Amino acid sequence: MQAIKVAVVILNWNGKHYLEKFLPAVISNSPTGSIFVVDNNSSDDSIEFLKNQFPEVSIVINKDNGGFAKGYNDGLQHIDAEYYILLNSDVEVTQGWIDPVIELMDGDKTIAACQPKILAFHNKQQFEYAGASGGFIDKYGYPFCRGRIFDVVEMDKGQYNTTREIFWATGACMFVRANVYQGLNGFDEDYFAHMEEIDLCWRMKNTGYRIYVVPSSTVFHVGGGTLNKVSPRKTYLNFRNNLITYTKNYSGPFLFMKVLYRIVLDGIAGAKFLLSGDGKHCWAVIKAHFAYYGSLGTTLRKRKALKRVADFKVSSAGILKGNIVALYFLGKKKRFSEIEHLIE
């Protein structure tokens, strides 16, 4: 059986309400894609609902809920396609959202992953936190977006409508070459959720591929569907996973010194949480650091394994030359346009 060209793959866990709301638009606006729902062992009636209401949608059922990373890794083993579009269940897609991205990737085999422009479902003139118009990092591995730096989310006035190379593509709507995804063993399942898309994109870049944003494709994301943006659990995962990602993938010199500097910066963030009365978030940062220390041996083994298949001569495209924390808090640079000249 010949592989299909484009598989739109929605990961679901107890998300019947999202499927009911957003799946009809995915079906009607994706004539060039085959629709799959990978169910992460839901306890609601998602599967029965899909079978009754959307028989044209293919269903893959995972044995357990391994989170975002393992959920996709398990499900995608059963889908034979040239391209995967990993789509959150809480995303509203628009007419023609697939074609411009696939056209770009078809024309350049060095592009391993892309994302569309991500706007907020509840405020469609505003960028959405998780991706906006492309993901970037600073030289210490802190992520931010074209249209969102930390908690400042810009309005979309067409200022970031150019197709360009970025550092990472959002997991909320990621177009990815299936052979590259599988060749890198997909997402790192130890992450459970958050930052795994940055880790995957960084591994892609370490093996010579590039990542792009294509704003002529636009989708609207609810966000916070799995873990609320202000959840201490999300704070824990973000701090832990970001340190792991940096240690695993950073290709420049002085890794140990830069990790120490990162730990100090994270400590300042934890103190800021405490002084702001967010004791639970401060504790989440502390727990994240101890979890990072506990996993350091495993992380270094993963780094060594990746170096056997990657030259780590990563393109600097999408990397801010400075420190986004200092630029934001001390330099008062709140918008991407104010720091864009510092990005390669």
URVEN-V387002 format. One record per backbone hydrogen bond with DSSP energy under -0.5 kcal/mol. NH is the residue of the N-H (numbers start at 1). CO is the residue of the C=O. If there is no record, write none. Layout:
{{NH | CO} {NH | CO}}
//
This chain:
{{4 | 80} {7 | 83} {8 | 6} {8 | 34} {9 | 7} {9 | 85} {10 | 8} {10 | 36} {11 | 9} {11 | 87} {12 | 38} {18 | 15} {19 | 15} {20 | 16} {21 | 17} {22 | 18} {23 | 18} {23 | 19} {26 | 22} {27 | 23} {28 | 24} {29 | 25} {30 | 27} {33 | 30} {34 | 6} {36 | 8} {37 | 58} {38 | 10} {39 | 37} {39 | 60} {40 | 12} {40 | 38} {41 | 39} {49 | 45} {50 | 46} {51 | 47} {52 | 48} {53 | 49} {54 | 50} {57 | 54} {58 | 35} {60 | 37} {62 | 39} {62 | 60} {66 | 64} {68 | 192} {69 | 192} {70 | 66} {71 | 67} {72 | 68} {73 | 69} {74 | 70} {75 | 71} {76 | 72} {77 | 73} {77 | 74} {78 | 75} {79 | 76} {80 | 78} {81 | 79} {82 | 4} {83 | 5} {84 | 176} {85 | 7} {86 | 84} {86 | 174} {87 | 9} {87 | 85} {88 | 172} {89 | 11} {91 | 88} {92 | 220} {93 | 91} {94 | 218} {97 | 94} {100 | 96} {101 | 98} {102 | 98} {103 | 99} {104 | 100} {105 | 101} {106 | 102} {107 | 103} {108 | 104} {108 | 105} {111 | 108} {112 | 110} {112 | 210} {113 | 210} {114 | 175} {115 | 212} {116 | 173} {117 | 214} {117 | 217} {118 | 132} {119 | 117} {119 | 219} {120 | 123} {120 | 126} {121 | 221} {123 | 120} {126 | 123} {127 | 154} {128 | 118} {131 | 129} {132 | 128} {133 | 146} {134 | 131} {135 | 168} {136 | 144} {137 | 318} {138 | 142} {139 | 320} {139 | 322} {141 | 138} {144 | 136} {145 | 148} {146 | 134} {147 | 145} {148 | 145} {149 | 152} {150 | 148} {152 | 149} {153 | 151} {154 | 147} {154 | 152} {156 | 125} {157 | 155} {161 | 158} {164 | 213} {166 | 211} {167 | 135} {168 | 135} {173 | 170} {174 | 86} {175 | 114} {175 | 173} {176 | 84} {176 | 174} {177 | 112} {178 | 82} {181 | 177} {182 | 178} {183 | 179} {184 | 180} {185 | 182} {186 | 181} {189 | 187} {191 | 188} {192 | 189} {193 | 191} {199 | 195} {200 | 196} {201 | 197} {202 | 198} {203 | 199} {204 | 200} {205 | 201} {206 | 202} {207 | 203} {207 | 204} {208 | 205} {209 | 204} {210 | 110} {211 | 166} {212 | 113} {213 | 164} {214 | 115} {217 | 214} {218 | 216} {219 | 117} {220 | 92} {221 | 119} {222 | 90} {231 | 228} {235 | 231} {236 | 232} {237 | 233} {238 | 234} {239 | 235} {240 | 236} {241 | 237} {242 | 238} {243 | 239} {244 | 240} {245 | 241} {246 | 242} {247 | 243} {248 | 244} {249 | 245} {250 | 246} {258 | 254} {259 | 255} {260 | 256} {261 | 257} {262 | 258} {263 | 259} {264 | 260} {265 | 261} {266 | 262} {267 | 263} {268 | 264} {269 | 265} {270 | 266} {271 | 267} {272 | 268} {273 | 269} {274 | 270} {275 | 271} {276 | 272} {277 | 274} {278 | 273} {279 | 277} {281 | 278} {282 | 278} {283 | 279} {284 | 280} {285 | 281} {286 | 282} {287 | 283} {288 | 284} {289 | 285} {290 | 286} {291 | 287} {292 | 288} {293 | 289} {294 | 290} {295 | 291} {296 | 293} {299 | 295} {300 | 296} {301 | 297} {302 | 298} {303 | 299} {304 | 300} {305 | 301} {306 | 302} {307 | 303} {308 | 304} {308 | 305} {309 | 305} {309 | 306} {310 | 306} {311 | 206} {312 | 206} {314 | 312} {319 | 316} {320 | 137} {320 | 318} {321 | 342} {324 | 322} {327 | 323} {328 | 324} {329 | 325} {330 | 326} {331 | 326} {333 | 327} {334 | 332} {338 | 335} {339 | 336} {340 | 336} {342 | 339} {343 | 340} {344 | 319}}
//
